Amino acid sequence: MPYYYELDTSEEFKEELRETLLDMVDPVTVDVFVGPNCETCDDTIQLLKMFEDASPVRDGKRLLTVRIFDKSIEKHRKYFEEQRVERVPTVTLIGGYIRYTGIPAGEEIKGLVETILRISEGDSGLEDETGIILEGLKNQVHIEVIVTPSCPYCPYAALLANMMAYEAYKRGNPKVIADTVEAYENPDIADRYGVTSVPTIALNGKVAFIGVPVEEDFIHYIKAASEGRLEEIILRDYGDATGL
């Protein structure tokens, strides 16, 4: 797919990153998965390296570490398997429970920066009740947030999904995978969900929200998805699951 954005490599952007990442507290690792015949992989590496270079230094080391794994290198393939990465580029945090499938460029940079900061600070920003529900989830929930680089609302949906995954992970119950999917690079996924507006959010393969949900609604839908009751809840709330 052709680019629908232009990667900002200006000194102004780098300085803004430096100022924002000054709030980092603890180290964070970001993994970037790339491979051959990938139009956006080089830009993804360049973007995340700018993040790394902009992060604060403590004891001679950057607080943000970026690791690059290339599918064409045999010894790197085990990391693809461990984090269940199938597409390139993919950017992951906390062992793959938070992921960006496609370059997190354009507006998505805001959500990624805030995700890094909250992980570094150890605070998801979610309500205590939400954390208790996440701690009790019995089955896996895969959140897919379909986005485009120019969508101003998408980072908020992605951040909320990311924090659901982070809070579950932090509480020792990593049952949530948050996957922000760039629609132009992954048109088959967008087509699967009939995406005509972004953000579109799917839970375990079923469209649950169009737009940015409120936290209370989102966590109850996640709980329903974990219990296999999502379609029932969608029908209750919308009357027709195809009416989303």
C-alpha positions as CSV (number, residue, x, y, z in Angstrom):
1,M,0.0,0.0,0.0
2,P,1.2,3.6,-0.6
3,Y,2.0,5.9,2.2
4,Y,-0.8,8.1,3.5
5,Y,1.5,10.1,5.7
6,E,4.9,11.7,5.7
7,L,7.2,10.7,8.5
8,D,8.2,13.7,10.6
9,T,12.0,13.8,11.2
10,S,12.2,17.5,12.0
11,E,14.2,18.8,14.9
12,E,11.0,20.3,16.2
13,F,9.4,16.9,16.4
14,K,12.5,15.4,18.1
15,E,12.6,18.2,20.7
16,E,8.9,17.7,21.4
17,L,9.6,14.0,21.9
18,R,12.5,14.8,24.3
19,E,10.4,17.1,26.4
20,T,7.5,14.6,26.6
21,L,9.6,11.6,27.4
22,L,11.3,13.4,30.3
23,D,8.4,12.2,32.4
24,M,9.6,8.6,32.1
25,V,10.3,6.9,35.5
26,D,11.3,3.3,34.9
27,P,12.9,1.7,31.8
28,V,10.6,0.5,28.9
29,T,11.5,-1.9,26.1
30,V,9.9,-1.6,22.7
31,D,10.3,-4.4,20.1
32,V,10.1,-3.7,16.4
33,F,9.5,-6.7,14.1
34,V,10.4,-6.2,10.4
35,G,11.0,-8.4,7.4
36,P,11.7,-8.4,3.6
37,N,9.4,-6.8,1.0
38,C,8.0,-4.4,3.7
39,E,7.3,-0.9,2.5
40,T,7.0,0.7,5.9
41,C,9.6,-1.3,7.9
42,D,12.5,1.2,7.4
43,D,10.3,4.1,8.5
44,T,9.1,2.1,11.5
45,I,12.7,1.5,12.6
46,Q,13.6,5.2,12.0
47,L,10.6,6.3,14.0
48,L,11.2,4.1,17.0
49,K,14.9,4.9,17.0
50,M,13.9,8.6,17.3
51,F,11.9,7.7,20.3
52,E,14.9,5.9,21.8
53,D,17.3,8.8,21.1
54,A,14.8,11.2,22.7
55,S,14.3,9.3,25.9
56,P,16.1,10.4,29.1
57,V,19.4,8.9,30.2
58,R,19.9,7.3,33.6
59,D,23.2,5.8,34.7
60,G,24.5,6.1,31.2
61,K,21.6,4.3,29.6
62,R,18.5,5.4,27.8
63,L,15.2,4.7,29.6
64,L,13.7,3.5,26.4
65,T,15.3,0.6,24.6
66,V,14.3,-0.4,21.1
67,R,15.1,-3.9,19.9
68,I,14.9,-4.8,16.2
69,F,14.0,-8.3,15.1
70,D,14.2,-9.2,11.4
71,K,12.3,-12.2,10.1
72,S,15.0,-12.9,7.5
73,I,17.5,-13.6,10.3
74,E,17.1,-17.1,11.6
75,K,18.0,-16.4,15.2
76,H,15.4,-13.7,15.4
77,R,12.5,-15.9,14.4
78,K,12.0,-17.3,17.9
79,Y,11.0,-13.8,19.0
80,F,8.3,-13.7,16.3
81,E,7.0,-17.0,17.7
82,E,7.2,-16.0,21.3
83,Q,5.2,-12.8,20.8
84,R,2.9,-14.4,18.1
85,V,3.9,-11.8,15.5
86,E,2.8,-12.7,12.0
87,R,2.9,-9.4,10.1
88,V,5.6,-6.8,9.6
89,P,6.1,-4.2,10.7
90,T,4.8,-4.8,14.1
91,V,5.7,-2.9,17.2
92,T,5.2,-4.5,20.6
93,L,5.4,-3.7,24.3
94,I,5.2,-5.9,27.5
95,G,6.0,-9.1,25.6
96,G,3.5,-8.6,22.8
97,Y,0.4,-8.0,24.8
98,I,0.4,-4.5,23.4
99,R,1.1,-4.3,19.7
100,Y,0.8,-2.0,16.7
101,T,0.3,-3.9,13.5
102,G,1.6,-1.5,10.9
103,I,3.6,1.7,11.5
104,P,2.3,3.8,14.4
105,A,2.7,7.0,12.5
106,G,0.7,10.2,12.2
107,E,-1.9,10.7,15.0
108,E,-1.0,7.3,16.4
109,I,2.3,8.7,17.7
110,K,0.4,10.4,20.5
111,G,-1.1,7.2,21.8
112,L,2.2,5.3,21.6
113,V,4.0,8.1,23.5
114,E,1.3,8.1,26.2
115,T,1.4,4.2,26.4
116,I,5.2,4.3,26.9
117,L,4.8,7.0,29.7
118,R,2.1,5.1,31.5
119,I,4.0,1.8,31.5
120,S,7.1,3.7,32.6
121,E,5.2,5.2,35.5
122,G,3.5,1.9,36.3
123,D,0.0,3.5,36.2
124,S,-2.6,2.6,33.6
125,G,-4.9,5.4,34.7
126,L,-7.9,3.0,34.7
127,E,-10.5,2.9,37.5
128,D,-10.0,0.4,40.3
129,E,-13.2,-1.4,39.3
130,T,-11.8,-1.9,35.8
131,G,-8.7,-3.5,37.3
132,I,-10.6,-5.9,39.5
133,I,-12.6,-7.1,36.4
134,L,-9.4,-7.5,34.4
135,E,-7.9,-9.5,37.3
136,G,-10.8,-11.9,37.2
137,L,-10.9,-12.6,33.4
138,K,-10.9,-16.3,32.7
139,N,-10.3,-16.4,28.9
140,Q,-8.3,-14.5,26.4
141,V,-9.6,-11.4,24.8
142,H,-8.1,-10.0,21.6
143,I,-8.8,-6.3,21.1
144,E,-8.3,-5.0,17.5
145,V,-8.5,-1.2,17.1
146,I,-8.6,-0.4,13.4
147,V,-7.1,3.0,12.7
148,T,-5.6,5.3,10.1
149,P,-2.7,7.8,10.5
150,S,-4.9,10.9,10.0
151,C,-7.7,9.9,12.5
152,P,-7.6,12.3,15.5
153,Y,-9.7,10.1,17.7
154,C,-8.0,6.8,17.0
155,P,-5.1,7.3,19.5
156,Y,-7.6,7.6,22.4
157,A,-9.2,4.3,21.5
158,A,-5.8,2.6,21.0
159,L,-4.6,4.0,24.4
160,L,-7.6,2.7,26.2
161,A,-7.2,-0.7,24.7
162,N,-3.5,-0.7,25.5
163,M,-4.1,0.2,29.1
164,M,-6.6,-2.7,29.4
165,A,-3.9,-5.0,28.3
166,Y,-1.3,-3.4,30.5
167,E,-3.5,-3.4,33.6
168,A,-4.3,-7.1,33.1
169,Y,-0.6,-7.9,32.6
170,K,0.4,-5.8,35.7
171,R,-2.1,-7.7,37.8
172,G,-0.7,-11.0,36.8
173,N,-3.6,-12.0,34.5
174,P,-2.4,-11.3,31.0
175,K,-5.6,-12.3,29.3
176,V,-5.9,-9.2,27.1
177,I,-4.0,-8.5,23.8
178,A,-4.4,-4.9,22.5
179,D,-3.7,-4.7,18.8
180,T,-3.8,-1.4,17.0
181,V,-4.1,-2.2,13.3
182,E,-3.2,0.3,10.6
183,A,-6.0,-0.1,8.0
184,Y,-4.1,1.0,4.9
185,E,-1.3,-1.5,5.5
186,N,-3.7,-4.3,6.5
187,P,-6.7,-3.9,4.2
188,D,-7.8,-7.5,4.6
189,I,-8.4,-6.9,8.3
190,A,-10.3,-3.7,7.7
191,D,-12.4,-5.5,5.0
192,R,-13.1,-8.4,7.3
193,Y,-14.8,-6.0,9.7
194,G,-16.4,-3.9,7.0
195,V,-14.7,-0.8,8.3
196,T,-16.1,2.4,6.9
197,S,-15.2,4.6,9.8
198,V,-12.3,4.6,12.3
199,P,-11.7,3.8,15.0
200,T,-13.5,0.5,14.7
201,I,-13.0,-1.9,17.7
202,A,-13.4,-5.6,17.5
203,L,-13.3,-8.0,20.4
204,N,-12.4,-11.7,19.6
205,G,-13.3,-11.1,16.0
206,K,-16.6,-9.3,16.5
207,V,-17.1,-5.6,16.0
208,A,-18.1,-4.1,19.3
209,F,-17.6,-0.3,18.9
210,I,-17.3,2.4,16.3
211,G,-15.7,5.4,17.8
212,V,-14.0,5.8,21.2
213,P,-15.9,3.9,24.0
214,V,-16.1,5.0,27.6
215,E,-14.1,2.9,30.0
216,E,-17.2,1.5,31.8
217,D,-18.8,0.2,28.6
218,F,-15.5,-1.1,27.3
219,I,-14.6,-3.2,30.3
220,H,-18.0,-4.8,30.4
221,Y,-17.8,-5.7,26.7
222,I,-14.3,-7.1,27.4
223,K,-15.7,-9.2,30.3
224,A,-18.6,-10.4,28.0
225,A,-16.1,-11.4,25.3
226,S,-14.0,-13.3,27.9
227,E,-17.1,-15.2,28.9
228,G,-18.3,-15.9,25.3
229,R,-21.3,-13.6,25.8
230,L,-20.3,-10.7,23.5
231,E,-22.9,-11.3,20.7
232,E,-25.6,-11.5,23.3
233,I,-24.5,-8.1,24.8
234,I,-24.3,-6.5,21.3
235,L,-27.8,-7.7,20.4
236,R,-29.1,-6.4,23.7
237,D,-27.5,-2.9,23.3
238,Y,-28.0,-2.5,19.5
239,G,-30.9,-4.8,18.7
240,D,-29.1,-5.9,15.5
241,A,-25.4,-6.9,15.6
242,T,-25.1,-5.6,12.0
243,G,-26.3,-2.2,13.0
244,L,-23.0,-1.1,14.5
